[in-house]
């Protein structure tokens, strides 16, 4: 069984974004915090990390007029998780 840590709560606590699309905003405005959470999770013993894309959905992003950025932000979340 793999050990894993859900990083969405940790990224949210490190990111100053309080909007409902905070995880998407973290990908745009604070990607370093996203990478730090992945690294911290692995250093804490996680075998698996999840990508930071909780709010990266068309309905959520539409709240800020960013629904067209779903693919871009999903790819960014994947890239950051690989670092």
C-alpha positions, 0 to 999 in steps of 0.5 A: 500500500502506498503512503500518500498525502493529499496536498490540496489542504497544504497548498491552501494553507501556504497560499494567500489566495482565499478565493474559491479557485485558490488552487488554480490561482496558486498554479498561476501566482505561486507555483513555488508553493505548490512544488514545496508542498510536493517536496514536503510530502515526499520528504514526509514519506509519501510514495504518491503525490496528487496534482494541485488541481482541485478548482481546475474545472470549467465551472469553478474557473468560470467564476473568474472568467478563466474557463478556457484555461483548464487544459493549461492549468492541468498541464501546469499542475502535472509539470509541477508535480514532476519537479 
